[in-house]
Amino acid sequence: MQVIANPGKYTEKEQLYFDVRNKEGRIITDEVLRSLPYVNSDSPYKKEWNIRAENFEKFLKYISGKNRKLNILDIGCGNGWMTYRLSEAGHYVAGIDLNMAELMQAEKVFGTTENLQWVYADIMTDVLPYQDCDIILFSASCQYFDDIEQLTKKASAYLKSEGEIHFTDSIFYKESKEAKSRSDAYYAQLAFPEMSKYYHHHSITTLKKAGYKKKAPGFFQTSPLQWWCYTKA
């Protein structure tokens, strides 16, 4: 693992994230991690993972259609299951996160290879050792960034011409204020109200303003998890 950011700067936030995930029953064992996004029928989050597995397969099919090995940054990779799956498909992938515990688990379970790297860094403040990327992926992670336009500006600096930023497995809203109120109540009920300041609700209007176009779900699909794409000019 390459450590670029100062871990001490993020210890409190990382512990809070762990405590919330633990309360939700979302701490993943090594055995379960190896199989993700496919889970056993007794998983309490089976329905959610079924959706994420289907979405992953759609994304993999999309990038496979480019018919070449891609350079991919997986920002907010967490425990790295998707990072690993993309590298397994033959792409060069770097998983980047600010959760040291999850990155260590990812490296332990999946290892590090020429095609698979792990980096502890903050894309908003650190300089990443990558240029001319084909794809920058935020899978269920863009909600931890407060400004989509600034995030897009930072991320696009690492893209080659016509490279793409993808937001997958996230929810975007027509009205973000109501969604924030629901999240405030949720984290208060968990007894971790301070988590609300790290979880941001982005509107569809904001995405479109920043240049993103929706890829899924389609008009007749009902999945709450959306997929949006930005292409660098």
C-alpha positions as CSV (number, residue, x, y, z in Angstrom):
1,M,0.0,0.0,0.0
2,Q,1.2,3.5,-0.8
3,V,0.4,6.0,1.9
4,I,0.3,9.6,0.7
5,A,-2.1,11.3,3.2
6,N,-1.3,11.7,6.9
7,P,-3.3,8.9,8.6
8,G,-3.5,10.9,11.9
9,K,-5.5,13.6,10.2
10,Y,-8.4,11.2,9.5
11,T,-8.4,8.9,12.5
12,E,-11.5,10.4,14.1
13,K,-13.5,10.3,10.9
14,E,-12.4,6.7,10.2
15,Q,-13.4,5.5,13.7
16,L,-16.8,7.2,13.3
17,Y,-17.3,5.5,10.0
18,F,-16.4,2.1,11.5
19,D,-18.7,2.6,14.4
20,V,-21.6,3.4,12.2
21,R,-21.0,0.5,9.9
22,N,-20.6,-1.8,12.9
23,K,-24.0,-0.6,14.3
24,E,-25.6,-1.3,10.9
25,G,-24.1,-4.8,10.7
26,R,-22.0,-4.0,7.7
27,I,-18.5,-5.0,8.8
28,I,-17.4,-7.5,6.2
29,T,-15.4,-10.6,7.0
30,D,-12.5,-11.7,4.8
31,E,-14.6,-14.7,3.7
32,V,-17.5,-12.6,2.6
33,L,-15.3,-10.0,1.0
34,R,-13.8,-12.6,-1.3
35,S,-17.2,-13.4,-2.8
36,L,-18.6,-9.8,-3.2
37,P,-20.7,-8.6,-4.9
38,Y,-22.3,-12.1,-4.6
39,V,-23.6,-13.0,-1.1
40,N,-25.3,-15.9,0.5
41,S,-29.1,-16.1,0.7
42,D,-29.0,-15.5,4.5
43,S,-27.2,-12.1,4.2
44,P,-29.4,-9.3,5.7
45,Y,-28.4,-7.2,2.8
46,K,-29.0,-9.8,0.1
47,K,-31.5,-7.6,-1.9
48,E,-29.1,-4.7,-1.9
49,W,-26.1,-6.8,-3.0
50,N,-28.2,-8.4,-5.8
51,I,-28.8,-4.9,-7.2
52,R,-25.1,-4.0,-6.8
53,A,-24.0,-7.2,-8.5
54,E,-26.3,-6.5,-11.4
55,N,-25.0,-3.0,-11.6
56,F,-21.4,-4.1,-11.5
57,E,-22.0,-6.6,-14.3
58,K,-23.5,-3.7,-16.4
59,F,-20.5,-1.5,-15.7
60,L,-18.0,-4.3,-16.5
61,K,-19.8,-5.0,-19.8
62,Y,-19.7,-1.3,-20.6
63,I,-15.9,-0.9,-20.1
64,S,-15.2,-4.3,-21.7
65,G,-16.8,-2.8,-24.8
66,K,-13.8,-0.5,-25.1
67,N,-11.8,-3.6,-26.2
68,R,-8.6,-2.6,-24.4
69,K,-6.9,-2.6,-21.0
70,L,-7.9,0.5,-19.2
71,N,-6.2,2.6,-16.5
72,I,-8.8,3.0,-13.7
73,L,-8.8,4.9,-10.4
74,D,-11.4,3.6,-8.0
75,I,-11.9,6.5,-5.6
76,G,-13.5,5.6,-2.2
77,C,-12.8,1.9,-2.9
78,G,-13.4,0.8,0.7
79,N,-12.6,-2.9,1.1
80,G,-11.7,-3.1,-2.5
81,W,-14.0,-5.8,-3.9
82,M,-14.8,-3.8,-7.0
83,T,-11.2,-2.7,-7.5
84,Y,-10.2,-6.3,-7.4
85,R,-12.9,-7.5,-9.8
86,L,-12.0,-4.9,-12.3
87,S,-8.3,-5.9,-12.1
88,E,-9.4,-9.5,-12.5
89,A,-11.0,-8.5,-15.7
90,G,-7.6,-7.4,-17.0
91,H,-7.6,-3.7,-16.3
92,Y,-5.0,-1.7,-14.4
93,V,-6.7,-0.5,-11.2
94,A,-5.7,1.6,-8.2
95,G,-8.0,1.6,-5.2
96,I,-7.9,4.9,-3.3
97,D,-9.4,5.5,0.1
98,L,-9.0,7.2,3.5
99,N,-10.1,4.2,5.5
100,M,-6.8,2.5,6.5
101,A,-8.6,-0.5,8.1
102,E,-10.5,-1.3,4.9
103,L,-7.5,-0.8,2.7
104,M,-5.4,-3.1,4.9
105,Q,-8.2,-5.7,4.6
106,A,-8.3,-5.3,0.8
107,E,-4.6,-5.7,0.5
108,K,-4.7,-8.8,2.8
109,V,-7.5,-10.5,0.9
110,F,-6.7,-9.5,-2.7
111,G,-3.0,-8.8,-2.6
112,T,-1.0,-6.3,-4.6
113,T,0.0,-6.9,-8.2
114,E,1.1,-5.0,-11.3
115,N,-2.6,-4.6,-12.1
116,L,-3.8,-3.9,-8.6
117,Q,-2.6,-1.2,-6.3
118,W,-3.9,0.3,-3.0
119,V,-3.4,4.0,-2.1
120,Y,-4.2,5.9,1.1
121,A,-4.9,9.4,-0.2
122,D,-7.4,12.2,-0.5
123,I,-8.1,13.1,-4.1
124,M,-9.2,16.6,-3.0
125,T,-5.9,17.6,-1.2
126,D,-3.2,15.1,-2.2
127,V,-1.3,14.7,-5.5
128,L,-2.0,11.2,-6.8
129,P,0.8,9.4,-8.8
130,Y,-1.4,8.8,-11.8
131,Q,-2.0,10.6,-15.1
132,D,-3.9,9.9,-18.3
133,C,-6.5,7.6,-16.7
134,D,-9.3,6.2,-18.9
135,I,-11.8,5.8,-16.1
136,I,-12.2,7.4,-12.6
137,L,-14.9,5.5,-10.7
138,F,-16.8,6.6,-7.6
139,S,-18.9,3.6,-6.6
140,A,-21.2,4.4,-3.7
141,S,-18.7,7.0,-2.6
142,C,-19.5,10.4,-4.2
143,Q,-21.8,11.1,-1.3
144,Y,-18.8,11.6,1.0
145,F,-17.7,14.6,-1.1
146,D,-19.5,17.9,-0.5
147,D,-19.1,19.6,-3.9
148,I,-19.7,17.7,-7.2
149,E,-18.2,20.5,-9.4
150,Q,-15.0,20.7,-7.3
151,L,-14.7,17.0,-7.2
152,T,-15.1,16.7,-11.0
153,K,-12.5,19.4,-11.5
154,K,-10.0,17.6,-9.3
155,A,-10.7,14.2,-10.7
156,S,-10.7,15.3,-14.4
157,A,-7.1,16.5,-14.0
158,Y,-6.1,12.8,-13.9
159,L,-8.1,11.9,-17.0
160,K,-6.8,11.6,-20.5
161,S,-8.7,13.4,-23.2
162,E,-12.2,11.8,-23.5
163,G,-11.6,9.9,-20.3
164,E,-14.6,9.4,-18.1
165,I,-15.8,9.8,-14.5
166,H,-18.5,7.4,-13.4
167,F,-20.7,7.7,-10.3
168,T,-22.3,4.3,-9.7
169,D,-24.5,2.8,-7.0
170,S,-25.4,6.2,-5.6
171,I,-28.7,8.0,-5.1
172,F,-29.3,11.5,-6.5
173,Y,-32.3,13.6,-5.7
174,K,-34.8,16.0,-7.2
175,E,-34.9,17.6,-3.7
176,S,-31.9,17.1,-1.6
177,K,-33.1,19.0,1.5
178,E,-35.7,16.4,2.3
179,A,-33.2,13.6,1.8
180,K,-30.8,15.3,4.2
181,S,-33.5,15.5,6.8
182,R,-34.1,11.8,6.5
183,S,-30.4,11.1,6.9
184,D,-30.2,13.4,9.9
185,A,-33.0,11.4,11.6
186,Y,-31.4,8.1,10.6
187,Y,-28.0,8.8,12.1
188,A,-29.6,10.3,15.2
189,Q,-31.5,7.1,15.6
190,L,-28.2,5.1,15.4
191,A,-26.8,7.4,18.1
192,F,-24.2,8.8,15.7
193,P,-25.7,12.2,14.6
194,E,-22.2,13.6,13.8
195,M,-22.1,11.3,10.8
196,S,-24.5,13.5,9.0
197,K,-21.9,16.2,8.4
198,Y,-19.9,13.7,6.3
199,Y,-22.8,12.4,4.2
200,H,-23.9,14.7,1.4
201,H,-27.0,14.7,-0.8
202,H,-26.4,15.7,-4.4
203,S,-29.2,16.8,-6.7
204,I,-29.8,15.7,-10.3
205,T,-29.6,19.4,-11.2
206,T,-26.1,19.7,-9.8
207,L,-25.0,16.6,-11.7
208,K,-26.3,17.9,-15.0
209,K,-24.8,21.3,-14.4
210,A,-21.4,19.7,-13.9
211,G,-21.7,17.9,-17.2
212,Y,-22.9,14.4,-16.2
213,K,-25.3,12.3,-18.2
214,K,-27.4,9.5,-16.8
215,K,-26.7,6.0,-17.9
216,A,-29.0,3.9,-15.6
217,P,-31.5,3.0,-14.5
218,G,-33.7,3.5,-17.6
219,F,-37.2,4.9,-17.7
220,F,-38.8,1.6,-17.0
221,Q,-36.4,0.4,-14.3
222,T,-37.0,0.8,-10.6
223,S,-33.5,0.6,-9.0
224,P,-32.9,3.5,-6.6
225,L,-29.1,3.2,-7.3
226,Q,-28.1,5.4,-10.3
227,W,-25.2,5.6,-12.7
228,W,-24.0,8.9,-14.2
229,C,-21.1,9.6,-16.5
230,Y,-18.9,12.6,-17.2
231,T,-16.7,12.7,-20.3
232,K,-13.7,15.0,-20.4
233,A,-13.6,17.2,-23.5
